[in-house]
Amino acid sequence: MPIKIMGDQDFERVPSIKNKSLRINLNKNIYGTFAEIGAGQETVRNFFRAGGSSGTIAKTMSAYDKDFSDAIYGVEDDKRYVTESRLHKMLDHETNLIEDRIVREKHPNKLFFTYANTVATIDFAKRYKGHGWVGIKYQLKPDAEYNKIVLHIRFKENDARLQQNTLGILGTNLIYGAFYAYNDAKQILLNLYDHIDKDQIEIDTINFSGPAFKDVDNRLMSLQLVKNGMTDAVMFDSNANNVLPAKVLYKKNILALRGSFRPVTKVNEDIYEKSIALFAKERKVKKENIEVVFEITLSNLRSEGEINEEDFMDRAKLLCSLGHTVMISNFQEYYKLVEYFSNYTKERMGLAMGVNNLIDIFDEKYYRHLSGGILEAFGKLFFKDLRVYLYPYKSPSTGKVITSDNLKVHPRMKELYKFFKINGRVVDIEDFDPDVLGIFSRQVLAMIANEDEGWEEMLPEKTVAMIKSQGLFKREYQRPEKIGFQLDH
């Protein structure tokens, strides 16, 4: 069992930053290094000021000069300094030094740790607010395997001194949570914002690893970031690793497919294959530069007002197994999604959607909160020469196939729709598979839940195998509320 480091009753429930630092300092077993690059030594300052730090701080350093930093940690392949790989090198290097220099026989109960950050604060012209990587590598038992918590932050404040102070608070919260809430990753995440407002800093990526977090699914941690308003969107790859959105999207031609994917059907597969083929043929689109993103809105994960995490994981597992990059966002409207992508790329983008989704986009009720109404939203949606790849809809009652040519929008929106249609912003997917048009994910979900036969024919083979082997979607079926802007067929 870990050495007891919890249970002090003389500290308030949400301790001040001074008391958090002091509690760490007064624990005779916690001992480590602070390595901070780019914003001064803001985190360790809290521990020095709290008092009693002589038994906690092995060393503090700030290899601020780039040449000196390279001499210590090596040169990055991309020559950059504010990167995840740089942070891991810092954590590993400083931890190895502690292990080499501190004799275990003399200090048998020490819990070693290294806290590190590499950040860039706001530039002089105040055009780029800055970002950084923050992490801790630490033990919960002497001489045991190390745990790691690594996160990426984006500064929102417009003053470097304010950013430095916020970083120091965040770092203290991270160290405190790592030792005093190690058995609850969600609580560690929530406590990162103790004494910090959401409009001061954004956390858009976090990964937990090590024996203390062997049962933690980092995809669920991604979900918590969006759910708790810490960021607008998170991404993870086919290996279930949280990935930095900027790294995935930077200067890419982005094709987004929004849906509930509950579950992934042959319709989803057909939309994906046909829309990417059309997108690759567009001018200013390079096939090797395309990044396809399967996006699920946060509102689409809600069941009776709450996020159903188990249901979310069912969808995530299926998408990851098919090799897709998944994005979870709090964007209900499409224009917000496009605005978000525009933060990372100026290249041409595309959206794949069904007919009902396009009709919803032309519904004014979704834009009443904008001073410019639907025109403002459409200006944001289409200003980057964006293309919409439209998948047809087949009416179950009449058998009529609806495309961009015969869909019905509100009479007030007819001329606006005609404008975008004539200018080539809406492109029909014409080589669709007619045999899958009658597949609806809600119907498939009900059949799986009710253990009906025949649903297997509506899904990709790999998806069927995974649903059966892992018993996915077997819970009591609840029809999701109708929410605008969904890809589901």
C-alpha positions in Angstrom: 0.0 0.0 0.0 1.2 3.6 -0.6 2.6 5.5 2.3 -0.3 7.4 3.9 -0.4 10.9 2.5 -4.1 11.7 2.9 -6.4 12.4 5.8 -5.1 15.6 7.3 -8.2 17.1 8.9 -6.8 20.6 9.7 -6.9 21.8 6.1 -10.1 23.3 4.7 -12.0 21.4 2.1 -10.8 23.6 -0.7 -7.4 24.6 0.6 -5.8 27.9 -0.4 -2.8 27.7 -2.7 -0.6 28.5 0.3 -2.1 25.6 2.3 -1.8 23.2 -0.6 1.9 24.1 -0.9 2.4 23.9 2.8 0.7 20.5 3.1 3.1 19.1 0.5 6.1 20.7 2.2 5.1 19.3 5.6 4.9 15.8 4.3 8.3 14.4 5.1 8.2 11.8 2.3 7.4 13.9 -0.8 10.6 15.1 -2.4 11.4 16.3 -5.9 12.5 18.7 -8.6 10.8 21.6 -10.3 11.8 22.3 -13.9 10.0 25.3 -15.5 10.7 26.8 -18.9 9.2 29.8 -20.5 7.3 31.7 -17.8 9.7 31.8 -14.9 9.6 29.6 -11.8 6.0 30.4 -10.9 4.9 27.1 -9.5 7.9 26.5 -7.2 7.5 30.1 -5.9 4.3 29.0 -4.1 6.2 26.3 -2.3 9.1 28.6 -1.3 6.6 31.2 0.0 4.5 28.6 2.0 7.5 27.7 4.2 9.0 24.4 5.2 10.2 23.6 1.6 13.7 22.5 2.5 12.7 18.9 2.9 10.5 18.9 -0.3 12.5 20.7 -3.0 15.5 18.8 -4.3 16.2 21.3 -7.0 14.6 24.1 -9.0 15.7 25.1 -12.5 14.7 27.1 -15.5 16.9 26.3 -18.5 15.6 29.4 -20.2 18.3 29.9 -22.8 17.6 27.6 -25.8 21.2 26.5 -26.2 21.5 25.6 -22.6 18.1 23.8 -22.7 19.3 21.8 -25.7 22.5 20.9 -23.9 20.5 19.4 -21.0 17.5 17.8 -22.7 18.6 17.4 -26.3 17.4 18.9 -29.5 13.8 18.2 -30.7 13.4 16.9 -34.2 11.2 19.8 -35.1 13.5 22.3 -33.3 10.6 23.4 -31.1 10.5 23.8 -27.3 6.9 24.0 -26.3 6.0 20.4 -27.2 4.8 17.3 -25.5 8.0 15.4 -26.3 10.0 18.2 -24.7 8.0 17.9 -21.5 8.5 14.1 -21.3 12.2 14.6 -21.8 12.3 17.1 -18.9 10.2 14.8 -16.7 12.4 11.7 -17.4 15.7 13.5 -17.3 15.1 15.2 -13.9 13.6 12.0 -12.4 16.7 10.0 -13.4 18.9 12.6 -11.8 17.0 12.2 -8.5 17.3 8.5 -8.7 21.0 8.7 -9.4 21.9 11.2 -6.7 19.7 10.3 -3.7 20.7 7.1 -1.9 17.7 4.9 -1.1 19.4 3.4 2.0 19.5 6.9 3.5 16.0 7.8 2.4 14.0 4.6 2.3 10.6 6.3 2.5 11.0 9.1 0.0 8.4 9.5 -2.8 10.2 11.1 -5.7 8.5 13.5 -8.1 9.4 15.8 -10.9 7.1 18.7 -11.9 7.8 20.3 -15.2 6.3 22.8 -17.6 7.4 24.3 -21.0 5.3 27.2 -22.0 5.1 30.3 -24.2 3.2 33.2 -22.7 1.5 36.0 -24.6 3.7 37.7 -27.2 4.6 41.4 -27.1 2.1 42.3 -29.9 -0.6 40.4 -28.0 -1.5 38.5 -31.2 -0.9 35.0 -29.7 -2.0 34.4 -26.2 0.3 31.5 -25.7 0.1 27.8 -24.6 2.1 25.2 -22.9 2.6 21.6 -21.6 2.5 20.8 -17.9 3.1 17.5 -16.2 4.2 15.6 -13.2 6.0 12.2 -12.9 5.8 10.8 -9.4 5.7 7.8 -7.0 3.1 6.8 -4.5 5.3 4.1 -3.0 9.0 4.3 -2.4 11.1 2.8 -5.2 7.9 2.0 -7.1 6.9 2.5 -10.8 6.2 6.1 -11.6 2.8 7.7 -12.6 2.4 10.5 -15.0 -0.2 13.3 -15.6 0.4 15.4 -18.6 -1.8 18.2 -19.9 -1.8 20.9 -22.5 -3.0 24.4 -21.7 -4.0 27.5 -23.6 -3.8 30.9 -21.9 -6.8 33.3 -22.2 -5.5 36.3 -20.2 -4.0 39.3 -22.0 -1.1 40.0 -19.7 2.1 37.9 -19.3 2.2 38.4 -15.5 -1.4 37.2 -15.1 -0.6 34.2 -17.2 2.5 33.4 -15.1 0.5 33.6 -11.9 -2.3 31.4 -13.3 0.3 28.8 -14.4 1.7 28.8 -10.8 -1.7 28.1 -9.3 -2.4 25.4 -11.9 0.9 23.7 -11.2 0.3 23.7 -7.5 -3.1 22.2 -8.0 -1.7 19.5 -10.2 1.0 18.5 -7.6 -1.5 18.6 -4.8 -4.1 16.5 -6.7 -1.5 14.0 -7.8 -0.6 13.1 -4.2 -3.9 13.8 -2.4 -6.5 12.6 -4.9 -4.6 9.9 -6.7 -7.4 7.4 -6.4 -9.9 9.7 -8.3 -8.7 11.0 -11.7 -11.9 13.0 -12.2 -11.3 14.8 -8.9 -7.7 15.6 -9.9 -9.1 17.1 -13.1 -11.8 19.2 -11.3 -9.3 20.4 -8.7 -7.0 21.8 -11.4 -9.4 24.8 -11.5 -9.3 25.5 -7.7 -8.8 29.3 -7.4 -8.8 29.7 -11.3 -11.7 30.8 -13.5 -12.4 29.0 -16.8 -11.8 32.3 -18.6 -8.2 32.4 -17.4 -6.9 29.2 -18.9 -8.1 26.3 -21.1 -7.1 22.6 -20.7 -7.7 20.8 -24.0 -5.6 17.6 -23.6 -4.9 15.5 -20.6 -3.4 12.0 -20.2 -3.0 9.8 -17.1 -0.6 6.9 -17.1 1.1 4.6 -14.5 -0.1 2.0 -12.0 -2.3 4.5 -10.1 -4.3 5.1 -13.2 -4.3 1.7 -14.8 -8.1 1.7 -14.8 -8.4 5.3 -16.1 -9.7 5.6 -19.7 -8.3 8.8 -21.1 -11.2 9.1 -23.5 -13.5 9.5 -20.5 -11.1 12.1 -19.2 -11.4 13.9 -22.6 -15.2 13.9 -22.1 -14.8 15.4 -18.7 -12.8 18.3 -20.1 -15.7 19.3 -22.4 -18.4 18.4 -19.9 -17.0 20.7 -17.3 -16.4 23.6 -19.6 -12.6 23.3 -19.5 -12.4 23.3 -23.3 -14.7 23.5 -26.3 -13.5 20.3 -28.0 -11.1 17.4 -27.4 -9.8 14.7 -29.8 -8.5 11.2 -29.5 -7.0 8.8 -31.9 -7.6 5.1 -32.8 -5.4 4.0 -30.0 -7.6 5.8 -27.4 -4.9 8.4 -26.7 -6.0 12.0 -26.2 -4.3 14.1 -28.8 -3.7 17.8 -29.1 -6.3 19.2 -31.6 -3.7 21.7 -32.9 -1.3 18.8 -33.8 -4.0 16.9 -35.7 -5.7 19.9 -37.5 -2.8 22.3 -38.2 -2.8 23.3 -41.9 -5.0 20.4 -42.8 -7.8 20.0 -45.3 -10.5 19.0 -42.8 -13.6 16.9 -43.6 -16.0 16.6 -40.7 -18.7 14.1 -40.2 -21.1 14.8 -37.3 -23.3 12.2 -35.8 -24.3 10.2 -32.8 -22.7 7.0 -34.3 -25.0 5.0 -32.0 -23.9 2.7 -33.6 -21.9 3.2 -36.7 -24.0 1.9 -39.6 -23.4 1.2 -43.3 -24.9 4.6 -44.0 -22.2 6.2 -41.9 -19.6 4.2 -43.8 -21.1 5.1 -47.2 -21.2 8.8 -46.3 -17.6 8.6 -45.2 -16.3 6.9 -48.3 -18.3 8.9 -50.8 -17.7 12.3 -49.2 -14.0 11.9 -48.9 -13.8 10.9 -52.6 -15.6 14.1 -53.6 -13.5 16.2 -51.2 -10.2 14.8 -52.6 -11.2 16.0 -56.0 -11.7 19.6 -54.9 -9.3 22.4 -56.0 -7.0 23.4 -53.2 -7.3 19.9 -51.5 -4.4 17.5 -51.4 -5.4 13.9 -50.7 -2.3 13.4 -48.5 -3.3 16.5 -46.5 -6.9 15.4 -45.7 -7.8 14.9 -42.0 -11.2 13.3 -41.5 -12.8 14.0 -38.1 -15.8 12.1 -36.7 -17.4 14.6 -34.4 -20.0 14.0 -31.6 -21.6 17.0 -30.0 -21.9 17.0 -26.2 -25.6 17.6 -26.5 -25.9 14.3 -28.4 -24.4 12.5 -25.5 -27.0 13.6 -23.0 -29.7 11.2 -21.8 -32.4 12.8 -19.6 -30.1 15.8 -19.0 -27.0 13.8 -18.0 -24.0 12.5 -19.9 -24.2 8.7 -20.3 -20.5 7.8 -20.0 -21.0 4.1 -20.7 -23.0 4.8 -23.8 -20.3 7.3 -24.9 -17.6 4.7 -24.5 -19.6 2.2 -26.7 -19.6 4.7 -29.5 -16.0 5.7 -29.0 -14.8 2.1 -29.1 -16.5 1.4 -32.4 -15.1 4.5 -34.1 -11.6 3.9 -32.8 -11.7 0.3 -33.9 -12.5 1.5 -37.4 -9.3 3.7 -37.3 -11.0 7.0 -37.1 -10.0 10.2 -35.3 -12.8 11.2 -32.9 -13.7 14.7 -31.7 -16.1 15.5 -28.8 -17.3 19.1 -28.8 -19.9 21.4 -27.2 -20.8 23.0 -30.6 -24.4 22.5 -31.4 -24.4 24.7 -34.5 -22.2 23.9 -37.5 -20.8 27.4 -37.8 -19.2 27.1 -34.4 -17.5 23.9 -35.5 -16.1 25.6 -38.6 -15.0 28.5 -36.6 -13.1 26.1 -34.3 -11.4 24.4 -37.2 -10.4 27.9 -38.6 -8.2 28.4 -35.5 -5.9 25.7 -36.8 -6.1 25.8 -40.6 -6.8 28.2 -43.5 -7.1 25.3 -46.0 -10.3 24.3 -47.6 -12.8 22.4 -45.4 -15.8 20.2 -46.0 -18.8 19.0 -44.0 -20.7 15.7 -44.8 -24.3 15.6 -43.7 -27.7 14.3 -44.5 -30.7 16.2 -46.0 -32.4 16.7 -42.6 -29.3 18.3 -41.2 -29.1 20.8 -44.1 -32.7 21.7 -43.6 -32.0 22.3 -39.9 -29.1 24.6 -40.8 -31.6 26.8 -42.6 -33.9 27.1 -39.6 -33.7 30.6 -38.1 -34.5 29.5 -34.6 -30.9 28.3 -34.1 -29.5 31.7 -34.6 -31.8 34.0 -32.5 -28.9 34.6 -30.1 -26.8 36.2 -32.8 -27.2 39.9 -33.4 -26.9 39.2 -37.2 -29.1 36.2 -37.1 -28.8 33.5 -39.7 -26.8 35.8 -42.1 -24.1 36.2 -39.4 -24.0 32.4 -38.9 -23.8 31.7 -42.6 -21.1 34.3 -43.0 -19.0 32.3 -40.4 -20.0 29.0 -41.9 -19.2 29.6 -45.6 -16.6 32.3 -45.5 -13.7 29.8 -46.1 -15.2 28.5 -49.4 -16.5 25.5 -47.5 -18.3 22.7 -49.2 -21.3 20.7 -47.9 -21.5 17.1 -49.2 -25.1 16.1 -49.0 -26.2 12.5 -48.6 -29.8 11.9 -49.8 -32.7 10.9 -47.7 -35.3 8.2 -48.6 -38.7 8.7 -47.1 -39.8 5.4 -45.4 -43.5 6.2 -46.2 -43.3 7.3 -49.8 -40.0 5.9 -50.9 -39.1 9.3 -52.4 -35.4 10.1 -52.5 -34.7 13.7 -51.4 -31.6 15.6 -52.6 -30.5 19.2 -52.8 -32.7 19.7 -55.8 -36.0 18.9 -54.2 -35.6 19.4 -50.5 -37.9 21.9 -48.8 -36.6 24.8 -46.6 -38.7 27.5 -45.0 -40.1 29.9 -47.6 -38.1 32.8 -46.2 -35.0 30.8 -46.7 -35.6 29.8 -50.3 -33.5 32.6 -51.9 -30.7 32.2 -49.4 -30.6 28.4 -50.0 -30.7 29.0 -53.8 -27.7 31.3 -53.5 -25.5 28.7 -51.9 -26.8 26.0 -54.1 -26.1 27.9 -57.3 -22.6 28.9 -56.1 -21.6 25.2 -55.6 -21.5 25.3 -51.9 -23.8 22.3 -51.7 -22.6 19.1 -53.5 -24.9 16.1 -53.8 -23.4 12.6 -53.2 -24.7 11.0 -56.3 -23.0 7.6 -56.3 -24.6 6.6 -52.9 -25.5 3.0 -52.2 -29.3 2.7 -52.6 -29.4 -0.5 -50.6 -28.4 1.3 -47.4 -30.7 4.3 -47.6 -33.3 2.5 -45.5 -31.0 2.0 -42.5 -31.6 4.2 -39.5 -29.4 4.1 -36.4 -32.3 4.5 -34.0 -33.9 1.4 -35.5 -30.7 -0.6 -35.3 -30.2 0.5 -31.7 -33.7 -0.7 -30.7 -33.1 -4.0 -32.4 -29.9 -4.6 -30.5 -31.4 -3.7 -27.2 -34.4 -5.9 -27.8 -32.2 -8.7 -29.1 -34.1 -8.8 -32.4 -32.6 -10.5 -35.4 -31.3 -8.9 -38.6 -29.5 -5.8 -37.3 -26.2 -7.3 -38.2 -26.9 -6.8 -41.9 -27.1 -3.0 -41.3 -23.6 -2.5 -39.8 -20.0 -3.0 -41.0 -18.7 -6.5 -40.2 -16.0 -5.2 -37.8 -18.7 -3.2 -35.9 -21.0 -6.2 -35.6 -18.1 -8.4 -34.2 -17.2 -5.8 -31.6 -20.8 -5.2 -30.5 -21.3 -9.0 -30.0 -18.0 -9.7 -28.3 -18.2 -6.7 -25.9 -22.0 -6.7 -25.4 -22.3 -3.1 -26.5 -25.7 -1.3 -26.6 -27.4 -4.0 -24.6 -28.9 -1.7 -22.0 -32.5 -0.6 -21.9 -33.2 1.3 -25.1 -34.1 5.0 -24.8 -35.0 7.0 -27.8 -32.7 10.1 -27.8 -34.3 13.5 -27.9 -34.3 15.1 -31.4 -31.4 17.6 -31.5 -30.7 19.7 -34.5 -27.6 19.3 -36.7 -27.1 15.6 -36.4 -25.7 13.4 -39.2 -27.7 10.4 -38.2 -29.6 9.1 -41.2 
